[in-house]
Amino acid sequence: MPNDINNCMSGKGGDFEREISKFLSKWLTGKEKPYQYWRMPGSGGLATIHEENVGLSGDIRSLTPEAEFLTSIFSIECKTGYPKTTFWQHFKDIKGFPIKLFWKQCINDAKKADKEPMLIYRKKGKKPVVGITHNVDKMFRDIWVINSILIRFKEYLPDLILYDMNDFFNNVKPDDLRRNNG
């Protein structure tokens, strides 16, 4: 069982990416160290937009062959902060709705790398959530019996399904992903 990510209260993106990396490492092995995942060097920087680096996507990368299955399936985008963001903004069709912008970035990065998008978002002072597409959710529907929130966008963007991050990773095991992606 992974550590409880709710104890992480870092306010900066890089700190949050490191906490997510540690969380995923423990999820994979059950141990704090050695780390299996870490933040992408130059996350959000120019290195990730060059064509020769197309496989480098998102904010998290694998450090070991054992960990590669997750980052070969998903482009993982991490966002934290944004204290004024609420799910109610979705209903007001606000142009700058941060969750929509995060999801759009996640989708675009994943498409470029031929991966599935995974958004990990935590509003300041709240529990983090994991967002995936309906396609991924359907693959594991028989495994997952956890609460979720569906956000459907009126313009073309895949549906965003959000789960409590701890619930998600306590229910989804590494072998479930390996088996269904093989």
C-alpha angles and dihedrals in degrees: 000000000000124000116270106268090198088081090065109094101164112145101204127081096235092049091049091049090053091049091049089049091053091046092051091046091055090044089056101044107014088236133102093225152071092042114237095187135033139173116283112261108252091010106197089010134119095270092074096054100056115103095235089059095052092129090058104087137149128007103291129064134182120249099192136042089244090060098045096091092073097048092042089058100037138041099211117209118189124201129174137172121027095137095187094055116111134170087238089072087072090068093050091056091229111187093220096045099154097211090054091048091048091049092048091052091046092050093048094049092047093050092052090053095040091241138123116263121245120182120196109192133174124183112214109278094007136099116270120252132206120222125200137162127267089249092062092042091054092054091060103031091118091054100042119070098162135120118268142175120225119209114192118192122212095222119058108291123124114258114269116224114194127201133180101265096227092048091047096052094039089057101035112067126197091247091055090060094042092049096047095044097047 
